[in-house]
Amino acid sequence: MTPTTTRQTYVVMYDISDDKRLRRVFRICLGYGDRLQYSVFRCNLTPTELVQLRGRLGEVIHHREDQIVFVDVGPADGRGAGSFRAIGRPYRFEDQRAIIV
């Protein structure tokens, strides 16, 4: 029996100064989470996936020009699941796991 890995919910936001890098960052984030807004994603990640995501993004951005912010919201099966509220159109999270190839 393998131990269950806890997933944490992260809000990942970015400000990328170059359109080509912006598209690459978008595609990477899309593989790890649910798009909330133009440059904002909700990602339920294991510790390993968090390291992988940060590493992939770190290889793409220019560290003096671009910024990516990770906000740890809490456990995906706990506080992280109910932390999102919306005004206007309701926020609906589709509970689907990203497939990373």
N, C-alpha and C positions, 0 to 999 in steps of 0.2 A: 504494500500500500504506500503510495507516494504522498508526501505532505502537500497540503493545499497552499499555494502561494497567494498571499493577500495582495489584492489590487488596491491602489490608491487612486483617487480621482484628482487630476490636475487640470487647471485651466492654463492653456498655453497661448500666449499672445505674442505677436511679433510686429516689428517695425523694420522693414527692409528697404534700403535706399535704392536698390537696382532692380528693375523689372525682371530680368533673367533669374537673379537669385530669389526674388519674391516667388516666382512660379515654382522654383525647385523646393523652396521651404514649404509652400502650400501643398505640393504633391507628397512630400515626406510626411507632413502632419496628417494629411488625409488617410494615410496608411495606418495611423495609430489612433485616430479618434474621430469624434463627431464635430462637424463644423457648426459653430454657434453664430458667428458673425464673420465679416470679411476676413479679419486676421486673428480670429479667436477660435480655439478648439477646446473641447472637453475630451480628455483622454483618461481612460481607466487603465493604469499600467502596473505591471509587476516591477519590482526593483530592477530586474534585468532589462526589461523593455524601456524603462526610464533612462538607463545608461546608454542603451542603443540609440534611442531617439536623440538624446543630447549629443552623442558622438556624431551621428549623421548630420544633424543641424550644424554642429560646430565645424564640420568640414566644408559646409556650403557658404556660410556667412562671412562677411568681412567684419572682424571683431571690433574695429574702430568706428565703423559706419552703421552697423546693424545692431538690433537688440531683440532678444527673445526672452520672455519672462515666463517662469513656471510658478504657478500658485498651487500649493498642496491644499486641497479642499477637505481631504479626509478619506477614510476607507470607502471603497466603491460600494460595499454592501452595508454601509452605515451612514454616517453624516454626509459623506460625499454624494450619496444617491439622492438626498432631498434638499440639497443646498441651492438649487437653481430655481429662481422665480422670475416671472416675466410680467411686463406691463404691455398691453396690446395683444398681439398674437401669442397664444400660449406656447411655452417651450415644451417640446416633446422629445425626450431622449429615446431613441430606438436602441434597445439593448442588444447590440450586435458586436461580436468580437471581431476586431480587425485581423485580417490574414496577412502576415508579413512573410514575404518570399525572399 
